[in-house]
Amino acid sequence: MTVKDATAENNRVESKPPESSQAQASQAQGKSGKGENGKSKFDWVTERSSCSLPKVFSTLRAQVEDDVRTRNALRPNNSPYEFSVAEDVGEFTVLLKTAEASRSIVFNLAEHAIVVRDERRNPMFEVAASLSDQGECTLKVNGEERDFWQVRRLALEDLMFHGS
């Protein structure tokens, strides 16, 4: 055996994890199915990047726009009110316009969270984003995990369904 062959053989042995480590890696990935031959294939860096506040804010805005379209479609004919979305740099506002008044909810992209405010600009709650141990983007409101639809309901339910 040459030095080159011995070095190559040694590298193969050293780079192979012990059987117990392979078993642990397989067990840890068993539920997610993100492993192959005991090696993690989960790209947490890309997943965490897609869970950044600006991307979550963008997703939330698109979903709120869908909610507004749906709510407007559910209004009775000749309704005296209408919902709309207005965008500005780093924020968007959901507006309820009636003949007598208007109300709004503002979603603001801040450095540390998405801040949801009422029409007087008083904070209602903040939304933080993080990657869970299951590899999913999760939103947290007041320390509790929430789905996107739950955040939207929390922010918009009173505005869209006040008195109903």
N, C-alpha and C positions, 0 to 999 in steps of 0.2 A: 504494500500500500504506500503510495506516495504521500508526501506532506500535504499536497493539494487535496488528495482523496481523503486523508485523515481530517483535514480542516473542514471539508464539505460534510463529512459524516458527523463530526463534532457539532457543527452548526445545526444540522438536522435534529440531533438529539437535544441540544440546548433550546432550540426554538419550539420544540414540541412541549406543550404544557402537560403537567402530570394528569393522570386519568381523573383524579378527584376534581381538578379544576375544570376539565372538560365536562364532567357530569354536572357540576354546579352551574356552569354556563348554559348547558342545555336545559336544566331545570328553570333557571331564571328567565329563559327565553321561551319556554314551552308554551305559555299562554299566548304570547304575541306572535309566535311563528316567524320571528324575525332573525332566527339563527340558522346557520348551515354548518354542519360538521362541528358544532360546538363553538363556532365563532360568531360574534355579534355582527349582524349586517345592518342594524338600526342606525340610521344617520341622524343622530340627535342634534348635530350642529345645524343641519338644514331644517329640521323640524322646529328647533327653537327659533331660528331666524324667521320662519313663517308664522311664528307665534309672537312676533314683536308687536309692540303697541301700535305703530303706524299701520301694520297689516291687519291687526284686529280691528282697529278703528275703521279702516276701509271696508272690511267685511261687514261690520256692524252698520255702517252707513248704507251699504247696498241692501242689507236685510230690512232696515228701517224704511227705505224707499219702497220696498215690496209691501211692507205692512201698511204704509200710507195708501198705496194703490188699492190694496185689498179692502181697507176700511172705507175708502171713497166709493168703491164699487158696491159696498153693502149699505150705503145710505139710501133712504127712501127717495123716491122721485120728488123733485122740487124741495130738497132739504135746504134749510136756512143756514147751513154750515158746510165747511169744506176743510180738508186737511192738505197740507203741502210741506215740502222740505226745501229749505234754503241753505245754500252752502257758502261758507266763507273760509278763509285760510285757517286751517287747524280746527275747524268746528263746523257743525251743521245744526240746524234748528228745525224742529218739527212744529209747525204752526197749525192752530185751529182758528179759523176765521168765521165769525158769525156777524150778523147785521149789527149787533150791539157791542161786541168786543172781540178781542183775540187773546188767545193764550198760547204759550209755547214751552217747549222743553229743549234745552241746549246740550249738545254733546261736544265737549271740548277735549282735544288731544293735548294733554299736559306732558311734562317730562317723565313723570313717575306713574301716571295713570290716566284713564279716560274719566273726566269729571262730568257728571250729569247734573245740570242745574235747572231750576224752575224759571218761570218768566221774569222773576225779580233778580235772577242770577244767583240765587241762594243755592248752595250745594245740596243736592239730594243724596247722592252717594258717589263713590269712586269705584272704577273697575280696573283691576290689575290682571295681567296675563302671565301665565307661566306654563311650563311643560311638566306634565304629571309624570309619575313613575311608570305609567303605562304608555308614555310617549304621545299623549294627547294634549292639545292646547286647551288649557282650562282658564276660565275667568273666575275671579274672586271678587265678591262684593261683601264687605264687612266680615272678611275672613271665611266666608262660605263659598264653596265651589258652585258655579252657576253655568248653565248652558246659555248660548247666545239668545235663544228665544226667551229665557227667563229674565235676562238683563233687559231686553226690549220691553217685555211685559211690565217689569218693575218701573221702568222709566215712563212708559206711555199709556198704561191701562187707565189711569184716572183722566188723562187728557182725551183719550179716544172714546171712553165709555162712561164719562161722568153723568150720573143721574140715570143710567140705564140698568 
